[in-house]
Amino acid sequence: MLTGFINLLKPPGFTSHDVVQALRRLLNEKRIGHGGTLDPLACGVLPIAIGKATRLLEYIQSEGKTYRVEFLLGLRTDTQDISGRVLSSRDCSHISYEELQKAANLFTGEIQQTPPMFSAVHYKGRRLYELARQGVEVERPSRTVTIHKFKIIKWWRESPYIRVLADVSCSKGTYIRTLGDDWGNYLGCGATMTLLIRSKSGVFEVGDSWTLEEIKYCIEKEKWDFILPLTTGISFMPRVIVTKEKITSIINGVPISLIGCEKLSKLELGDLVRIENSQGKLLAVGIVESKNNELCLKPKKVFK
């Protein structure tokens, strides 16, 4: 059975689920999942987990994301992107670059976002986008997200609108089109997303990603370079190498003392770590705890 990660380049026009289904057919594997939904309009990095790697998806999804995004300022749609029905159109040609960036700066740090109706969020057993397509709108609780960067890198006037290209780095759960909609509303003219490229998701970067066509070619040639080891997806975690004598305890879920383990960075209580043997094989994801005033490792997810 195949196990590992794929740094996939999702094409526009596909849902994340479409991509997973395509890979299930190509690889003849049922146990495949993705590490963070991308809208059909969007393209870019979509981490894919196969086999045992699906157990690590929760850690992949918790990592930050980076995007290159284009907004059309002055236009609002019901989906907050260019695929939707136009709600309003306003002249914004008077707005300067300084005003655009100053407003963008106000949307950095911790902010509140309300998930859009056209999203995959569940509401009473149904997806919000299913209700939205029926013309139903429901109350959605806002959520706290973190915008690390919202920087305009290029802008130009397309009277009566302004087109803006920006780089955004953010926490998980952020809706970039909602960020644009909120930003445009603050400026008094609205904005809609016209292009979205996810350039980074956790440790996965677009420059190293694979297209579905490339993956299909590799499978036909029986080349498996596109499948990455389990450790790749969680390489952001501190690494602990355990001695041969401690391996049995780890794979049986028994906490071990950190004494005698090789630690490549300082560890603190509550840290999640990847536990490996001397050959670099992932044995478990563990958490640093204290026992008898001594730091120990408690396995959380074991990989036999």
ZIHUKA-V183924 format. One record per residue. N is the residue number from 1. PHI is phi in whole degrees, 0 to 359 (NA if undefined). BURIAL is # if it has 9 or more other ideal C-beta (glycine too) atoms within 8 Angstrom, else .. D_CENTER is the distance of its C-alpha to the mean C-alpha in Angstrom with 2 decimals. Layout:
<<N/PHI/BURIAL/D_CENTER> <N/PHI/BURIAL/D_CENTER>>
This chain:
<<1/NA/./25.66> <2/288/#/22.71> <3/215/./20.13> <4/147/#/17.23> <5/244/#/13.97> <6/237/#/13.64> <7/271/#/11.72> <8/265/#/12.14> <9/264/#/12.80> <10/288/#/12.48> <11/278/./15.58> <12/294/./16.22> <13/94/./18.12> <14/255/#/16.27> <15/279/./14.22> <16/298/#/11.49> <17/294/./14.37> <18/302/./16.77> <19/295/#/15.08> <20/300/#/15.11> <21/298/./18.72> <22/297/#/19.68> <23/291/#/18.63> <24/299/#/20.52> <25/288/./23.53> <26/295/#/23.30> <27/265/#/22.90> <28/56/./24.99> <29/232/#/22.60> <30/271/./21.72> <31/274/./19.34> <32/226/#/16.09> <33/217/#/12.70> <34/242/#/9.12> <35/255/#/5.95> <36/138/#/4.24> <37/298/./6.99> <38/244/#/8.13> <39/301/./11.59> <40/305/./14.59> <41/295/#/15.58> <42/278/#/12.50> <43/225/#/12.26> <44/121/#/10.54> <45/295/#/8.25> <46/228/#/7.31> <47/297/#/7.73> <48/242/#/10.79> <49/247/#/12.85> <50/238/#/16.60> <51/62/#/19.32> <52/298/./19.22> <53/297/#/15.73> <54/299/#/14.53> <55/289/./15.90> <56/260/#/13.35> <57/300/#/10.22> <58/299/./10.54> <59/282/#/10.35> <60/296/#/7.34> <61/293/#/5.38> <62/281/./7.48> <63/278/#/6.64> <64/286/#/6.38> <65/231/#/5.30> <66/229/#/8.49> <67/226/#/10.14> <68/251/#/13.73> <69/228/#/15.01> <70/243/#/18.53> <71/243/#/20.24> <72/254/#/23.76> <73/279/#/25.46> <74/112/#/28.30> <75/239/#/26.95> <76/238/#/25.39> <77/231/#/24.36> <78/288/#/23.77> <79/261/#/20.26> <80/69/#/19.43> <81/225/#/18.99> <82/290/#/21.80> <83/281/./21.99> <84/269/#/23.44> <85/277/./26.97> <86/292/./28.26> <87/261/./29.09> <88/200/./30.59> <89/219/./31.47> <90/226/#/32.75> <91/285/./34.20> <92/235/#/32.15> <93/295/#/33.87> <94/279/./35.46> <95/284/#/32.27> <96/269/./32.10> <97/300/./29.34> <98/301/./30.12> <99/292/#/29.62> <100/297/#/26.28> <101/289/#/24.88> <102/298/./26.65> <103/293/#/25.02> <104/298/#/21.53> <105/298/./22.32> <106/290/./23.05> <107/257/#/19.48> <108/252/#/18.16> <109/85/./17.99> <110/282/./17.53> <111/226/#/17.99> <112/260/./18.42> <113/232/#/16.69> <114/257/#/18.05> <115/306/#/15.78> <116/291/#/17.44> <117/297/#/19.77> <118/274/#/18.18> <119/211/#/15.00> <120/270/./14.25> <121/297/./15.11> <122/279/./18.09> <123/220/#/21.50> <124/51/./24.46> <125/83/./23.22> <126/234/./22.20> <127/281/#/19.20> <128/300/#/19.67> <129/295/#/19.70> <130/294/./22.61> <131/292/#/24.55> <132/299/#/23.84> <133/293/./25.30> <134/267/./28.36> <135/80/./28.75> <136/262/./27.97> <137/239/./26.25> <138/235/./25.65> <139/290/./24.99> <140/237/#/21.40> <141/293/./20.96> <142/286/./19.16> <143/226/#/16.40> <144/269/./15.95> <145/232/#/12.97> <146/240/#/13.30> <147/258/#/13.57> <148/281/./14.37> <149/210/./15.63> <150/220/#/16.84> <151/243/#/19.30> <152/282/#/21.37> <153/253/./22.17> <154/199/./24.44> <155/207/#/26.24> <156/205/./29.20> <157/272/./31.42> <158/231/./31.81> <159/316/./34.43> <160/270/./34.06> <161/257/#/30.31> <162/231/#/28.25> <163/259/#/25.39> <164/233/#/22.82> <165/250/#/20.31> <166/220/#/17.96> <167/253/#/15.27> <168/231/#/12.76> <169/244/#/10.79> <170/206/#/9.40> <171/277/#/8.29> <172/298/#/6.01> <173/81/./7.94> <174/278/#/9.10> <175/261/#/10.80> <176/292/#/11.76> <177/293/#/14.78> <178/290/#/15.91> <179/302/#/15.81> <180/296/#/18.01> <181/297/#/20.20> <182/296/#/20.85> <183/298/#/21.57> <184/295/#/23.89> <185/295/#/25.63> <186/298/#/26.29> <187/283/#/27.93> <188/87/./29.99> <189/227/#/29.20> <190/80/#/25.80> <191/203/#/23.07> <192/228/#/21.11> <193/279/#/18.16> <194/247/#/19.55> <195/204/./16.97> <196/215/#/13.23> <197/235/#/11.87> <198/274/#/8.43> <199/269/#/10.16> <200/205/#/7.92> <201/221/#/4.80> <202/62/#/6.82> <203/270/./10.07> <204/269/#/9.45> <205/239/#/11.10> <206/297/#/12.36> <207/295/./15.91> <208/252/./15.74> <209/277/#/14.15> <210/241/#/16.44> <211/277/#/17.50> <212/299/#/18.78> <213/294/./22.24> <214/295/#/22.03> <215/295/#/20.96> <216/300/#/23.83> <217/298/./26.22> <218/298/#/25.36> <219/298/#/25.93> <220/299/./29.23> <221/269/./30.24> <222/56/./29.14> <223/249/./26.96> <224/239/./23.87> <225/299/./22.51> <226/284/#/19.11> <227/267/#/18.55> <228/263/#/17.41> <229/297/./18.77> <230/304/#/17.27> <231/294/#/17.53> <232/299/#/15.28> <233/296/#/12.01> <234/243/#/13.34> <235/293/./15.36> <236/285/./14.25> <237/282/#/16.47> <238/302/#/20.18> <239/254/#/22.24> <240/235/#/25.47> <241/257/#/27.95> <242/260/#/30.45> <243/286/./34.01> <244/302/./35.33> <245/292/./37.21> <246/266/#/34.13> <247/298/#/32.16> <248/302/./34.07> <249/299/#/33.28> <250/299/#/29.55> <251/288/#/29.33> <252/262/./31.49> <253/77/./29.23> <254/267/./31.88> <255/300/#/31.03> <256/232/#/32.36> <257/287/#/33.69> <258/281/#/31.90> <259/297/./35.33> <260/92/./35.68> <261/276/#/31.96> <262/269/./30.62> <263/251/#/28.11> <264/264/./26.46> <265/203/./25.50> <266/291/./26.85> <267/249/#/25.68> <268/231/./25.91> <269/306/./26.14> <270/90/./22.97> <271/295/#/21.02> <272/271/#/18.94> <273/228/#/20.14> <274/262/#/20.09> <275/257/#/23.68> <276/233/#/25.11> <277/271/#/28.60> <278/292/./30.44> <279/268/./29.31> <280/87/./25.59> <281/280/./24.99> <282/286/#/22.50> <283/262/#/24.71> <284/190/#/22.57> <285/259/#/19.99> <286/234/#/22.31> <287/235/#/22.77> <288/280/#/25.44> <289/234/#/28.22> <290/242/./31.83> <291/221/./34.90> <292/55/./38.40> <293/62/./37.14> <294/230/#/35.45> <295/291/#/31.77> <296/222/#/30.73> <297/248/#/27.76> <298/252/#/27.04> <299/297/#/25.14> <300/256/./22.43> <301/227/./21.31> <302/258/#/23.86> <303/238/#/23.65> <304/273/./27.20>>
